[in-house]
Amino acid sequence: MLKRVIYLPFLIGMAQLPVISKAQLTKEKSEKRIVINSNTIRVADLLGIFARETDLEFSFNSKKLSPSKVIAVAHHEQTLSAWLKELELSTGIHVKVKGDHIILQDTPPVVNSVAADDLSPAGYKGRRSVGTRTVDEKGNRNDILAGNSGKRQAITEKEHTSSGVAANNKFVAGRKRSRPEADTAADGEEPLAEFYASYETDSLASDQSGAKNETASDNSVYVRENRSLSDLLSEVLSKTELRRIPAHEMPAPDKHVTLTANKTVVYPKDTTAVARGVIADSTRKKAPSLRTVTRLDLGLQGVGISLEVPVSSKYTIEFSGGLGGGYDLSDGSFSYDWGLLNPCAYLSANGRYYYNRDKRAAKGKSLVLNAGDYFGLRLKYTSAEITGGGSVSDAILANIHWGMQRPIGRKWVINGHAGIGWAYNAVNSIDPAGGKVYPAAEFKISYALNSKRHL
């Protein structure tokens, strides 16, 4: 009794301890939300994103589906399990999960050794007759093992001698029987091999002498010896009717092996290693498309709003405007002044060429918010102070630069560039001859106004 009193609180305390099982970890990964920005994507690219986002291992083993197949993206943001279900529905591929290993493969072929109608009572009725032989006229059946023919009589038969009485075509209750029968070719051709997969019969033992026939309910019963394939192989080998084939003479595993007249088993070629190479190669060479992004900016040029629009797979144009500092270009001087209470207005257009997004994709780095390194060309206009009375005047500036853009989380981004430019005073007219070379530099922090599904 004392032991029970001590043991019961111990069990209650153990039951309250948190337990994290492998199934819970797998469930957590299956519910991880993954965002795909493009409307179409290759299967190899999709699997590469899954592997990068979830740290799971993906294998591709299919002959019907190519890793380079392009599929449509119906939902841009959903869980991993929903993505895999959509992939099954859109491609017909079979997804098999083994712990942290996900395999995409074709549906395994199903081979039935005997047609369905041959196992039904109707199939037996079509093969039986009164006062005649209950099997084909040839008493011996030929079985083919490993491409070599060996004769083995596995079916015993009985003829009905009573005339005028119809044979009763009932199966023996509670007992399973099969009638394996090799299809014979016409004009004396060798019969085709038969293989019965995943099919077992109850032990209906025939007499050891082979002469005694088993009957039930006055009907002839087809009897199959309950013998394993290894026993049959040993018997055939002992009769020197079958020779062992050396390994170098065995057929290649990707060839078709015909088993019956209309049944084919295909040994699929192992494409797992090839698929992994294709996934890695596709991830290394192709980055997601650039996106249109609207941002609120705060930086050295002031406070404003910008819109970055892609014009091709690697080029964008950024339009921006706001309030910030101005330039004093009088008397050949160049200075940048920014009064918080007396700002200037600015407008700019900035063309960018992103050159390293594919390398970032190969390294698994984030590409959201058009992240990457770029070369740019910028044209900018700044006005005089809004309230007037200052030394700053209208100015036109043009520069070439190198820059970089990096995301901070899902909505924030930092951007900076450095280069060289040409600036001139535009008070009365645009006069490039009176301009001045200046070092171009910029740094800003921005907040994206797009929804997360469009980043």
Buried (B, 14 or more C-beta within 10 A) or exposed (E): EEEEEEEEEEEEEEEEEEEEEEEEEBEEBBEBEBBBBBEEBBBBBBBBBBBBBBEBEBBBBBEEBBBEBEBEBEEBBBBBBBBBEBBEEBBEBBBEEEEEEBBBBBEEEEBBBBEEEBBEEEBBEEBBEEEEBBBEEEEEBBBBBBEEBBEBEBBBBBEBEEEEEEBEEEBBEEEEBBBBBBEBEEEEEEBBBBBBEEBEBEEBEBEEEEEEBBEBEEBBBBBBBEEEEEEBBEBBBEEEBBEEEEEEEEEEEEEEEEBBEEBEBBEBEEBBEEBBEBBBBBBBEBBBBBBEBBBBBBBEBBEBBBBBBBEEEBBBBBEBBBBBBBBBBEEEEBEBBBBEEBBBBBBBBBBBBBEBBBBBBBEEBEBBBBBBBBBBBBBBBBBBBEEEEBEBBBBBBBBBBEBBBBBEEEBBBBBBBBBEBBBBBBEEEEEEEEBBEBEBBBEBBBEBEBEEEBB
